């Protein structure tokens, strides 16, 4: 059965050293401003961060829109986004030779077995994190859907690199000022002291010919209760977000709200008490407030009116300059893993990818509940829902707001 046309979704294509990366986004309502300056800004942020490798000096990622947009606005058709690879040498066997010594921690070995080849390049060119340039371009469109139609804002940053962590508290009141701090930090974290400590960790890893990972965090602000569903496991918003985050290269864990801390806390201390404040019913707020957010903005697979808070864990990059024990897939003899140009730390870049991946899944859930063929229709559906929700309890379940 075909996927409903209102379903917001995307597909990427392209290899690390191919001519280009392509993304196609479907289900965007007509009339959305496709802000290419914003998309290009996010592509630049994805290329930045202390500890990035030489590839970023070769590329200057910018998006070209090939279809689905007229005079800067979506027309309801599939939107095709094109990011050119300047370092395009996929078929040049001298510059991109076969890789027969798989890197532990990468897709090299399982991919070679899956596709029945001893050349790991057949896998690594697509498995490469270079693909996330296309993903940021595509998912940024979802971020625009959230922002322009529903007034939902996203904020992603680096919480920790190796053992160096910021404990800065992020709230609906301070996140915009923290965004300025993040943008001034070359590790994309939230205070200057942590930035310096994280830089030192990365610098030492480079000296040691090693790599480091960390934790990244994303917050979504201004979500009303009731987006997502508890009726089917695959419609639960937190599950969909977890799927999207775990689909980012090198991510090994995802948490919502308190995450694993929930196992160490009694229910009476963990669950967020509910109270009603009639003064807080504007915008997406329906008057139900919490003084804590251990749930991370979701309960039962649905938004609960609090900020959605997601933490993703990125492992250290698998390409290590000093190499690791491996084997030659042709001879089966012990060898050191083969080196491909790479980063020492890409946690900062990963925070950009995760921010937009989370936003896109939220945008898809919003569109499934409120979606129409155009921006005005979708916005009217959303505002009507909020009006009805504020009027609860309804005398007649079939009652509508005039």
C-alpha positions as CSV (number, residue, x, y, z in Angstrom):
1,X,0.0,0.0,0.0
2,X,1.5,3.4,-0.9
3,X,2.6,5.7,1.8
4,X,0.1,8.6,2.3
5,X,1.4,11.7,0.5
6,X,1.0,13.8,3.7
7,X,3.7,11.6,5.4
8,X,6.8,13.8,5.8
9,X,9.8,11.7,4.9
10,X,13.2,11.8,3.2
11,X,15.8,9.7,1.4
12,X,19.4,10.4,0.9
13,X,21.8,9.1,-1.8
14,X,25.4,9.5,-2.7
15,X,28.9,8.2,-1.7
16,X,31.6,9.9,0.3
17,X,33.8,10.4,-2.8
18,X,31.1,10.4,-5.5
19,X,30.1,13.5,-7.5
20,X,27.4,14.6,-5.1
21,X,25.0,13.9,-2.2
22,X,21.3,14.0,-2.9
23,X,18.3,14.2,-0.6
24,X,14.6,14.0,-1.5
25,X,12.0,15.3,0.9
26,X,8.4,14.4,0.5
27,X,5.2,15.5,2.2
28,X,6.2,19.2,2.7
29,X,3.0,21.3,2.4
30,X,2.9,24.0,-0.2
31,X,3.8,27.5,0.8
32,X,6.7,26.8,3.2
33,X,9.6,29.2,2.9
34,X,12.7,27.1,2.1
35,X,15.4,29.2,3.7
36,X,18.5,28.1,1.9
37,X,20.6,30.5,4.0
38,X,19.5,28.6,7.1
39,X,20.2,25.2,5.5
40,X,23.7,26.4,4.4
41,X,24.4,27.8,7.8
42,X,23.6,24.3,9.3
43,X,25.8,22.6,6.7
44,X,28.6,24.9,7.7
45,X,28.1,24.1,11.4
46,X,28.2,20.4,10.5
47,X,31.6,20.9,8.9
48,X,32.9,22.7,12.0
49,X,34.1,21.8,15.4
50,X,37.5,21.3,17.0
51,X,39.0,18.0,16.0
52,X,37.7,17.7,12.5
53,X,39.9,16.2,9.7
54,X,41.3,17.3,6.4
55,X,38.2,16.6,4.4
56,X,36.5,19.7,5.8
57,X,39.2,21.9,4.3
58,X,38.4,20.5,0.9
59,X,34.6,20.9,1.0
60,X,32.5,24.0,1.3
61,X,29.0,22.4,1.6
62,X,26.2,24.4,0.1
63,X,22.8,23.2,-1.0
64,X,21.3,23.6,-4.5
65,X,17.5,23.0,-4.8
66,X,16.6,21.1,-7.9
67,X,12.9,20.4,-7.6
68,X,9.8,21.3,-5.5
69,X,10.5,24.9,-4.8
70,X,9.3,28.0,-6.7
71,X,10.5,31.5,-5.8
72,X,11.7,30.3,-2.4
73,X,8.6,28.4,-1.4
74,X,7.6,24.8,-1.5
75,X,4.9,23.8,-4.1
76,X,3.7,20.5,-2.5
77,X,6.0,18.4,-4.7
78,X,9.0,16.4,-3.7
79,X,11.9,18.7,-2.9
80,X,15.3,17.5,-4.2
81,X,18.5,18.9,-2.5
82,X,21.9,18.6,-4.1
83,X,25.3,19.0,-2.2
84,X,28.3,18.8,-4.5
85,X,31.4,16.9,-3.5
86,X,34.5,18.7,-4.5
87,X,36.6,15.7,-3.5
88,X,35.0,13.5,-6.1
89,X,37.3,10.6,-7.0
90,X,35.3,7.4,-6.5
91,X,36.5,5.7,-9.7
92,X,40.1,6.9,-9.3
93,X,41.8,3.7,-8.1
94,X,45.0,5.5,-7.3
95,X,43.4,8.0,-5.0
96,X,40.6,5.7,-3.7
97,X,42.2,2.2,-3.8
98,X,40.6,-1.0,-2.6
99,X,40.5,-1.5,1.1
100,X,41.2,-5.1,2.2
101,X,42.1,-4.5,5.9
102,X,38.8,-3.6,7.7
103,X,38.8,-1.1,10.5
104,X,37.4,-2.4,13.8
105,X,34.3,-0.4,14.8
106,X,33.4,0.5,11.2
107,X,31.0,-1.1,8.7
108,X,33.9,-2.5,6.7
109,X,33.9,-6.1,7.7
110,X,30.1,-6.8,8.1
111,X,29.5,-4.9,4.8
112,X,32.1,-6.8,2.9
113,X,30.6,-10.1,4.0
114,X,27.0,-8.9,3.4
115,X,27.8,-7.8,-0.2
116,X,30.2,-10.7,-0.8
117,X,33.4,-8.7,-1.6
118,X,36.8,-8.3,-0.1
119,X,37.0,-4.6,-1.0
120,X,35.6,-2.7,2.0
121,X,35.4,0.5,-0.1
122,X,32.2,-0.9,-1.6
123,X,30.6,-0.4,1.9
124,X,32.6,2.4,3.4
125,X,31.8,5.0,0.7
126,X,28.1,4.9,1.6
127,X,28.5,4.1,5.3
128,X,30.7,7.2,5.7
129,X,29.5,10.0,7.9
130,X,29.9,12.2,4.8
131,X,26.3,11.1,4.1
132,X,25.1,13.3,7.0
133,X,25.6,16.4,4.8
134,X,22.6,15.3,2.8
135,X,20.8,14.3,6.0
136,X,21.3,17.8,7.6
137,X,20.1,19.4,4.4
138,X,17.0,17.2,4.3
139,X,16.2,17.4,8.0
140,X,16.7,21.1,8.1
141,X,13.5,21.3,6.0
142,X,11.7,19.5,8.9
143,X,13.2,22.0,11.3
144,X,11.7,24.8,9.1
145,X,8.3,23.0,9.1
146,X,8.3,22.9,12.9
147,X,9.4,26.6,13.2
148,X,7.3,28.2,10.6
149,X,4.0,26.3,10.9
150,X,3.9,25.1,14.5
151,X,6.2,27.6,16.4
152,X,8.4,24.8,17.7
153,X,12.1,25.6,18.1
154,X,15.1,23.1,18.3
155,X,18.4,23.5,20.1
156,X,21.3,21.0,19.9
157,X,24.7,21.1,21.6
158,X,27.5,19.0,23.0
159,X,27.0,17.9,26.6
160,X,30.2,15.9,27.0
161,X,33.4,14.9,25.2
162,X,35.2,11.9,26.7
163,X,35.1,12.9,30.5
164,X,34.7,16.6,30.0
165,X,31.1,17.7,30.6
166,X,29.1,20.9,30.9
167,X,26.4,20.9,33.6
168,X,24.7,24.0,32.2
169,X,20.9,23.9,32.7
170,X,18.9,24.4,29.5
171,X,15.4,26.0,30.0
172,X,12.8,27.6,27.8
173,X,13.9,30.9,29.2
174,X,17.6,30.7,28.6
175,X,18.2,28.5,25.6
176,X,18.5,31.4,23.1
177,X,21.3,33.0,25.1
178,X,22.9,29.6,25.5
179,X,22.8,29.3,21.7
180,X,25.0,32.3,21.4
181,X,27.5,30.6,23.8
182,X,27.3,27.4,21.8
183,X,28.0,29.2,18.6
184,X,31.1,30.9,20.1
185,X,32.4,27.5,21.3
186,X,34.5,25.5,18.8
187,X,33.3,22.3,20.6
188,X,29.7,23.5,20.5
189,X,29.2,23.3,24.2
190,X,27.7,25.7,26.7
191,X,30.5,27.4,28.6
192,X,34.0,28.6,27.9
193,X,35.7,26.5,30.7
194,X,34.3,23.3,29.3
195,X,35.3,24.3,25.8
196,X,38.9,24.6,26.9
197,X,38.9,21.3,28.7
198,X,37.3,19.5,25.7
199,X,39.8,21.0,23.3
200,X,42.6,19.7,25.6
201,X,41.1,16.2,25.5
202,X,40.9,16.3,21.7
203,X,44.4,17.7,21.3
204,X,45.8,14.9,23.5
205,X,43.9,12.3,21.4
206,X,45.5,13.7,18.3
207,X,49.0,13.4,19.9
208,X,48.2,9.8,20.9
209,X,46.9,9.1,17.3
210,X,43.6,8.2,18.9
211,X,39.9,9.4,18.7
212,X,37.3,10.4,21.3
213,X,33.5,10.5,21.4
214,X,30.8,12.0,23.7
215,X,27.2,12.9,24.4
216,X,25.1,15.4,22.4
217,X,21.8,16.8,23.5
218,X,18.7,18.2,21.7
219,X,15.8,20.1,23.1
220,X,12.5,20.9,21.4
221,X,10.6,23.9,22.8
222,X,6.9,24.9,22.6
223,X,5.4,21.4,21.8
224,X,1.8,20.9,23.0
225,X,0.6,17.7,24.6
226,X,-0.7,15.0,22.4
227,X,1.7,14.7,19.4
228,X,2.6,11.1,18.7
229,X,0.5,8.1,19.7
230,X,0.3,5.3,22.3
231,X,-1.9,3.2,20.0
232,X,0.9,1.5,18.0
233,X,4.5,1.0,19.0
234,X,5.8,2.4,15.7
235,X,3.8,5.6,16.1
236,X,5.3,6.5,19.5
237,X,7.2,9.7,19.1
238,X,10.0,8.8,21.5
239,X,10.5,5.5,19.7
240,X,10.7,7.3,16.3
241,X,13.2,9.8,17.7
242,X,15.3,7.0,19.1
243,X,15.3,5.2,15.7
244,X,16.4,8.4,13.9
245,X,19.2,9.1,16.4
246,X,20.5,5.5,16.4
247,X,20.6,5.8,12.6
248,X,23.3,8.5,12.8
249,X,26.7,7.1,12.0
250,X,28.7,6.1,15.2
251,X,25.8,6.6,17.6
252,X,25.5,3.7,20.1
253,X,22.9,4.9,22.6
254,X,19.9,7.3,22.9
255,X,18.1,8.5,26.0
256,X,14.9,10.5,26.5
257,X,14.8,12.8,29.6
258,X,16.3,11.1,32.6
259,X,17.2,8.1,30.5
260,X,19.2,5.4,32.3
261,X,19.0,7.5,35.6
262,X,15.4,6.4,35.7
263,X,16.6,2.9,36.8
264,X,18.3,4.4,39.8
265,X,15.4,6.6,41.0
266,X,12.2,5.8,42.9
267,X,9.0,6.5,41.1
268,X,7.9,9.1,43.7
269,X,11.1,11.1,42.9
270,X,11.2,10.4,39.1
271,X,7.7,11.2,37.8
272,X,6.9,14.8,37.1
273,X,3.9,16.1,39.2
274,X,1.2,17.8,37.2
275,X,-0.5,21.1,38.2
276,X,-2.8,23.5,36.4
277,X,-2.0,27.2,36.0
278,X,-4.7,29.2,34.2
279,X,-2.3,32.0,33.4
280,X,-0.2,29.7,31.2
281,X,-2.5,28.9,28.3
282,X,-1.0,30.9,25.5
283,X,0.6,29.6,22.3
284,X,0.9,25.8,22.6
285,X,0.5,25.9,26.4
286,X,-2.7,24.5,27.7
287,X,-2.2,25.4,31.4
288,X,-0.7,22.0,32.5
289,X,2.7,22.6,34.0
290,X,5.4,20.6,35.7
291,X,8.3,21.7,38.0
292,X,10.6,18.9,36.6
293,X,11.0,17.2,33.3
294,X,12.5,13.8,34.0
295,X,10.2,12.3,31.4
296,X,11.9,14.4,28.7
297,X,8.7,15.8,27.3
298,X,7.1,12.5,26.4
299,X,4.8,10.1,28.1
300,X,3.2,7.1,26.5
301,X,4.8,7.9,23.2
302,X,3.3,11.4,23.0
303,X,4.5,14.9,23.8
304,X,3.3,16.0,27.3
305,X,3.7,19.8,26.9
306,X,7.2,19.9,28.4
307,X,10.4,20.4,26.3
308,X,11.4,17.2,24.5
309,X,14.9,16.3,25.7
310,X,17.0,13.8,23.8
311,X,20.6,12.7,24.5
312,X,22.6,10.7,22.0
313,X,25.9,8.9,22.6
314,X,28.6,8.9,19.9
315,X,31.4,6.5,20.1
316,X,35.0,7.5,19.1
317,X,35.6,7.5,15.3
318,X,36.6,4.1,14.1
319,X,39.4,5.3,11.8
320,X,42.4,5.5,14.1
321,X,45.7,6.8,12.8
322,X,47.8,4.3,14.7
323,X,45.7,1.4,13.5
324,X,44.2,-1.6,15.3
325,X,44.7,-5.3,14.8
326,X,42.8,-6.6,11.8
327,X,43.2,-9.1,9.0
328,X,43.7,-8.9,5.2
329,X,40.4,-10.2,3.7
330,X,42.2,-11.7,0.8
331,X,45.0,-13.5,2.6
332,X,43.3,-13.9,6.0
333,X,46.7,-13.0,7.6
334,X,47.0,-10.6,10.5
335,X,47.5,-7.0,9.5
336,X,46.9,-3.5,10.9
337,X,43.7,-1.8,9.9
338,X,43.8,0.4,6.9
339,X,43.8,4.2,7.4
340,X,41.3,6.5,5.7
341,X,41.5,10.2,6.2
342,X,39.3,11.0,9.2
343,X,38.5,13.1,12.3
344,X,39.9,13.0,15.8
345,X,36.5,14.0,17.1
346,X,33.3,14.7,15.3
347,X,31.0,15.1,18.3
348,X,30.4,18.7,17.5
349,X,29.3,17.9,14.0
350,X,27.1,15.1,15.3
351,X,25.2,17.5,17.5
352,X,24.1,19.3,14.4
353,X,23.0,16.1,12.7
354,X,21.1,14.9,15.7
355,X,19.4,18.3,16.3
356,X,17.9,18.2,12.8
357,X,17.2,14.4,12.8
358,X,15.1,14.9,16.0
359,X,13.4,17.9,14.6
360,X,12.5,16.1,11.4
361,X,10.8,13.2,13.3
362,X,8.9,15.6,15.4
363,X,7.8,17.5,12.3
364,X,6.7,14.3,10.7
365,X,4.5,13.5,13.8
366,X,3.1,17.0,13.7
367,X,2.2,16.7,10.0
368,X,0.5,13.4,10.6
369,X,-1.8,14.9,13.2
370,X,-2.4,18.3,11.7
371,X,-1.2,18.1,8.1
372,X,-2.9,19.7,5.1
373,X,-1.8,20.4,1.5
374,X,-0.7,23.9,2.3
375,X,0.9,25.9,5.1
376,X,-2.3,27.9,5.9
377,X,-4.5,24.8,6.0
378,X,-2.0,23.0,8.3
379,X,-1.6,26.0,10.6
380,X,-5.4,26.3,10.8
381,X,-5.7,22.6,11.7
382,X,-3.2,23.1,14.5
383,X,-4.8,26.2,15.9
384,X,-8.2,24.6,15.8
385,X,-6.9,21.7,17.8
386,X,-5.4,24.0,20.5
387,X,-8.7,25.9,20.7
388,X,-10.6,22.7,21.3
389,X,-8.1,21.4,23.8
390,X,-8.3,24.7,25.8
391,X,-12.1,24.3,25.9
392,X,-12.1,20.9,27.5
393,X,-14.2,19.4,28.9
394,X,-16.6,19.4,26.0
395,X,-20.3,18.9,26.8
396,X,-20.7,16.8,23.7
397,X,-17.8,14.7,22.5
398,X,-18.8,15.6,18.9
399,X,-18.8,19.3,19.8
400,X,-16.5,21.5,17.7
401,X,-15.4,25.1,18.2
402,X,-17.4,27.6,16.0
